[in-house]
Amino acid sequence: MDIRVGDILQMKKQHPCGSSRWEVLRIGADFKLRCLGCGREVMNPRSKAEKSIRRVERGGQELSCEQLR
């Protein structure tokens, strides 16, 4: 999946603060994400993060999963 630094990810589950939108800060074997609701930063394994992505926003546009593969 083609995820880039700066993308906004809409996840399937909400963060405890109530937001389900995350900004991508770092990519590798793990993703470093920042919650856009409260600012918390977390590291998730790539496989777990990719499974929980509902949609991706890049440069103000919403991208489908087919466009990212």
N, CA and C atoms as an extended XYZ file, in Angstrom:
207
Properties=species:S:1:pos:R:3:atomname:S:1:resname:S:1:resid:I:1 pbc="F F F"
N         0.845       -1.171        0.000 N   MET     1
C         0.000        0.000        0.000 CA  MET     1
C         0.897        1.244        0.000 C   MET     1
N         0.576        2.198       -0.844 N   ASP     2
C         1.391        3.402       -1.003 CA  ASP     2
C         0.921        4.497       -0.042 C   ASP     2
N         1.419        4.460        1.172 N   ILE     3
C         1.146        5.482        2.174 CA  ILE     3
C         2.377        6.369        2.250 C   ILE     3
N         2.174        7.680        2.312 N   ARG     4
C         3.290        8.619        2.345 CA  ARG     4
C         3.222        9.486        3.604 C   ARG     4
N         4.376       10.033        3.967 N   VAL     5
C         4.434       10.961        5.093 CA  VAL     5
C         3.561       12.170        4.759 C   VAL     5
N         2.739       12.578        5.709 N   GLY     6
C         1.837       13.712        5.509 CA  GLY     6
C         0.423       13.308        5.153 C   GLY     6
N         0.202       12.043        4.789 N   ASP     7
C        -1.148       11.570        4.492 CA  ASP     7
C        -1.989       11.589        5.769 C   ASP     7
N        -3.290       11.756        5.601 N   ILE     8
C        -4.239       11.671        6.708 CA  ILE     8
C        -4.996       10.356        6.546 C   ILE     8
N        -4.951        9.522        7.579 N   LEU     9
C        -5.607        8.216        7.534 CA  LEU     9
C        -6.884        8.247        8.363 C   LEU     9
N        -7.962        7.730        7.804 N   GLN    10
C        -9.205        7.518        8.539 CA  GLN    10
C        -9.189        6.052        8.944 C   GLN    10
N        -9.167        5.783       10.246 N   MET    11
C        -9.073        4.417       10.740 CA  MET    11
C       -10.459        3.851       11.053 C   MET    11
N       -10.547        2.531       11.162 N   LYS    12
C       -11.809        1.871       11.446 CA  LYS    12
C       -12.273        2.126       12.874 C   LYS    12
N       -11.337        2.135       13.817 N   LYS    13
C       -11.694        2.349       15.221 CA  LYS    13
C       -11.261        3.734       15.670 C   LYS    13
N       -12.011        4.279       16.617 N   GLN    14
C       -11.686        5.595       17.153 CA  GLN    14
C       -10.640        5.503       18.249 C   GLN    14
N        -9.873        6.572       18.376 N   HIS    15
C        -8.957        6.760       19.496 CA  HIS    15
C        -9.818        7.114       20.710 C   HIS    15
N        -9.380        6.856       21.937 N   PRO    16
C       -10.189        7.199       23.109 CA  PRO    16
C       -10.624        8.676       23.168 C   PRO    16
N        -9.923        9.574       22.504 N   CYS    17
C       -10.321       10.988       22.498 CA  CYS    17
C       -11.540       11.230       21.602 C   CYS    17
N       -11.892       10.256       20.764 N   GLY    18
C       -13.062       10.371       19.896 CA  GLY    18
C       -12.734       10.581       18.428 C   GLY    18
N       -11.484       10.865       18.109 N   SER    19
C       -11.086       11.087       16.723 CA  SER    19
C       -10.643        9.775       16.080 C   SER    19
N       -10.894        9.635       14.782 N   SER    20
C       -10.419        8.448       14.056 CA  SER    20
C        -9.504        8.857       12.905 C   SER    20
N        -9.033       10.108       12.919 N   ARG    21
C        -8.144       10.628       11.871 CA  ARG    21
C        -6.732       10.758       12.425 C   ARG    21
N        -5.752       10.270       11.640 N   TRP    22
C        -4.357       10.257       12.045 CA  TRP    22
C        -3.484       10.803       10.925 C   TRP    22
N        -2.441       11.534       11.277 N   GLU    23
C        -1.459       12.025       10.312 CA  GLU    23
C        -0.247       11.107       10.346 C   GLU    23
N         0.263       10.739        9.172 N   VAL    24
C         1.433        9.875        9.070 CA  VAL    24
C         2.691       10.722        9.262 C   VAL    24
N         3.522       10.363       10.255 N   LEU    25
C         4.756       11.085       10.536 CA  LEU    25
C         5.986       10.341       10.039 C   LEU    25
N         5.936        9.000       10.062 N   ARG    26
C         7.094        8.198        9.679 CA  ARG    26
C         6.607        6.878        9.119 C   ARG    26
N         7.350        6.346        8.132 N   ILE    27
C         6.995        5.086        7.485 CA  ILE    27
C         8.214        4.179        7.483 C   ILE    27
N         7.991        2.913        7.670 N   GLY    28
C         9.034        1.900        7.636 CA  GLY    28
C         8.384        0.579        7.986 C   GLY    28
N         9.042       -0.223        8.809 N   ALA    29
C         8.426       -1.448        9.313 CA  ALA    29
C         7.271       -1.090       10.243 C   ALA    29
N         7.353        0.100       10.843 N   ASP    30
C         6.304        0.641       11.704 CA  ASP    30
C         5.827        1.961       11.108 C   ASP    30
N         4.595        2.331       11.443 N   PHE    31
C         4.084        3.655       11.106 CA  PHE    31
C         4.080        4.478       12.384 C   PHE    31
N         4.545        5.716       12.306 N   LYS    32
C         4.399        6.652       13.411 CA  LYS    32
C         3.259        7.582       13.034 C   LYS    32
N         2.231        7.612       13.880 N   LEU    33
C         1.021        8.360       13.588 CA  LEU    33
C         0.738        9.368       14.689 C   LEU    33
N         0.139       10.513       14.313 N   ARG    34
C        -0.286       11.517       15.287 CA  ARG    34
C        -1.798       11.660       15.190 C   ARG    34
N        -2.474       11.518       16.336 N   CYS    35
C        -3.923       11.694       16.388 CA  CYS    35
C        -4.238       13.157       16.127 C   CYS    35
N        -5.172       13.416       15.222 N   LEU    36
C        -5.543       14.788       14.914 CA  LEU    36
C        -6.538       15.358       15.923 C   LEU    36
N        -7.011       14.532       16.838 N   GLY    37
C        -7.912       15.013       17.882 CA  GLY    37
C        -7.169       15.547       19.092 C   GLY    37
N        -6.225       14.754       19.611 N   CYS    38
C        -5.550       15.128       20.858 CA  CYS    38
C        -4.043       15.327       20.705 C   CYS    38
N        -3.451       14.920       19.572 N   GLY    39
C        -2.026       15.121       19.348 CA  GLY    39
C        -1.136       13.991       19.828 C   GLY    39
N        -1.696       12.924       20.361 N   ARG    40
C        -0.917       11.780       20.830 CA  ARG    40
C        -0.213       11.126       19.654 C   ARG    40
N         1.037       10.732       19.851 N   GLU    41
C         1.802       10.048       18.814 CA  GLU    41
C         1.993        8.590       19.215 C   GLU    41
N         1.758        7.687       18.261 N   VAL    42
C         1.888        6.255       18.515 CA  VAL    42
C         2.655        5.605       17.375 C   VAL    42
N         3.267        4.465       17.677 N   MET    43
C         3.937        3.644       16.673 CA  MET    43
C         3.133        2.346       16.551 C   MET    43
N         2.758        1.990       15.331 N   ASN    44
C         2.036        0.751       15.058 CA  ASN    44
C         2.804       -0.054       14.027 C   ASN    44
N         2.810       -1.392       14.164 N   PRO    45
C         3.411       -2.211       13.110 CA  PRO    45
C         2.687       -1.969       11.785 C   PRO    45
N         3.430       -1.990       10.712 N   ARG    46
C         2.873       -1.703        9.387 CA  ARG    46
C         1.682       -2.602        9.064 C   ARG    46
N         1.797       -3.878        9.350 N   SER    47
C         0.724       -4.816        9.012 CA  SER    47
C        -0.571       -4.478        9.750 C   SER    47
N        -0.476       -4.134       11.015 N   LYS    48
C        -1.666       -3.796       11.801 CA  LYS    48
C        -2.270       -2.477       11.322 C   LYS    48
N        -1.431       -1.495       11.044 N   ALA    49
C        -1.922       -0.190       10.602 CA  ALA    49
C        -2.625       -0.298        9.246 C   ALA    49
N        -2.049       -1.044        8.303 N   GLU    50
C        -2.650       -1.159        6.975 CA  GLU    50
C        -4.002       -1.860        7.014 C   GLU    50
N        -4.178       -2.801        7.925 N   LYS    51
C        -5.453       -3.499        8.046 CA  LYS    51
C        -6.555       -2.590        8.559 C   LYS    51
N        -6.195       -1.606        9.377 N   SER    52
C        -7.220       -0.784       10.018 CA  SER    52
C        -7.506        0.530        9.288 C   SER    52
N        -6.935        0.736        8.104 N   ILE    53
C        -7.176        1.964        7.345 CA  ILE    53
C        -8.515        1.853        6.608 C   ILE    53
N        -9.349        2.856        6.781 N   ARG    54
C       -10.621        2.913        6.058 CA  ARG    54
C       -10.471        3.741        4.785 C   ARG    54
N        -9.794        4.908        4.872 N   ARG    55
C        -9.542        5.728        3.690 CA  ARG    55
C        -8.333        6.619        3.935 C   ARG    55
N        -7.813        7.174        2.844 N   VAL    56
C        -6.603        7.999        2.895 CA  VAL    56
C        -6.902        9.329        2.215 C   VAL    56
N        -6.456       10.427        2.834 N   GLU    57
C        -6.549       11.752        2.228 CA  GLU    57
C        -5.132       12.232        1.942 C   GLU    57
N        -4.917       12.668        0.713 N   ARG    58
C        -3.593       13.168        0.318 CA  ARG    58
C        -3.795       14.470       -0.438 C   ARG    58
N        -3.255       15.533        0.104 N   GLY    59
C        -3.369       16.835       -0.558 CA  GLY    59
C        -4.803       17.304       -0.712 C   GLY    59
N        -5.662       16.996        0.256 N   GLY    60
C        -7.056       17.417        0.197 CA  GLY    60
C        -7.959       16.500       -0.603 C   GLY    60
N        -7.402       15.463       -1.238 N   GLN    61
C        -8.197       14.519       -2.023 CA  GLN    61
C        -8.316       13.202       -1.275 C   GLN    61
N        -9.474       12.586       -1.379 N   GLU    62
C        -9.673       11.269       -0.798 CA  GLU    62
C        -9.265       10.227       -1.837 C   GLU    62
N        -8.424        9.276       -1.434 N   LEU    63
C        -7.951        8.233       -2.343 CA  LEU    63
C        -8.592        6.905       -1.971 C   LEU    63
N        -8.921        6.102       -2.975 N   SER    64
C        -9.464        4.778       -2.721 CA  SER    64
C        -8.319        3.791       -2.515 C   SER    64
N        -8.638        2.663       -1.935 N   CYS    65
C        -7.613        1.645       -1.679 CA  CYS    65
C        -7.031        1.102       -2.985 C   CYS    65
N        -7.824        1.071       -4.063 N   GLU    66
C        -7.332        0.574       -5.343 CA  GLU    66
C        -6.253        1.508       -5.904 C   GLU    66
N        -6.373        2.819       -5.664 N   GLN    67
C        -5.385        3.761       -6.159 CA  GLN    67
C        -4.072        3.642       -5.410 C   GLN    67
N        -4.085        3.089       -4.212 N   LEU    68
C        -2.882        3.011       -3.382 CA  LEU    68
C        -2.086        1.728       -3.579 C   LEU    68
N        -2.647        0.760       -4.236 N   ARG    69
C        -1.957       -0.531       -4.391 CA  ARG    69
C        -1.021       -0.530       -5.552 C   ARG    69
